[in-house]
């Protein structure tokens, strides 16, 4: 997990191009989603974190975004209520 505030704009673009960053998340809300998600683009830079994979986001106890990852969100919700 990498914090947005720790990355320069050049470094961030480079990591996205190299696919070292594939998902973004909100550090306070513990939600992750796709980089193109409009919900993710509205968050403050200091709250934004990046992940290389969904697995990494889930390991850090983040949940899928209900907008850009509806299918994964529904599965997460079902799993949460079963426990």
N, C-alpha and C positions, 0 to 999 in steps of 0.2 A: 504494500500500500504506500502510495506517495502523496504527499500533500501538495496542493496546487501552489500554495504560497512559497514552497521550497523550490519551485521550478521556474526557470525563465521561460518566456514565450517561445524562444528558439528551441530550447531543450524539450519543451512540451510537444511542439510540432514534430520534432525529430523522433521522439518516442512514439507518437501516434503513427507516423509513417512507417517506422520499423516494427509496428504492432507490439511494442513493449507496454503500451497502454491501450486497452480495449473497452474499458468501462469506467464510468465516473460515478461518484457517490457523494452523498451529503453526510458529513461527519457528525452533525448534531442529530439528524433524523434517522441515521443508520439505514439509508435507502440507497441502492445502486441501480444504474440503468445504462442504456446505450449512450454513446457520446453525442448523438444527434438529437436526443430527447429535449423537447422544449422546456419541460419541467427542470431538467438538469442545467440548462443554459441560464436559467433565472437565478440560481443560487449565488450567494456571495462567494468570492474567491477563497476567503479564509475558511469556509465550510466545505470546500470541494476537495475530494480525494480521488485518486485513480487506482485502478486495479488492472492486472494483466488478464485476469480470467474471472468467470463467475464463481469458480471454486474458491479463489482467493477472497472474493467479497463475502461469500457465505462463511468462510472460516473466521472472518472478522465480525460475524454476526450481523451482517447487513441483509436487508430483505429486498426482493426485486421491486422495481418501480411498477406501479399499477397502470401507468400510461403506455410506456414503450415496451414493456415486457409482460403483457397481460396474461399470457399462458403460464409463465413461470410464477407470476404473482398468485394466480389462482391455485397452483399446486402448493406453493408455500403456505397459503392461507388454510387449505385443507389439512396439510400436515400439522400446522400449528394447533388447529382445533381438535385434532385427533389425539394430541399429547396431553 
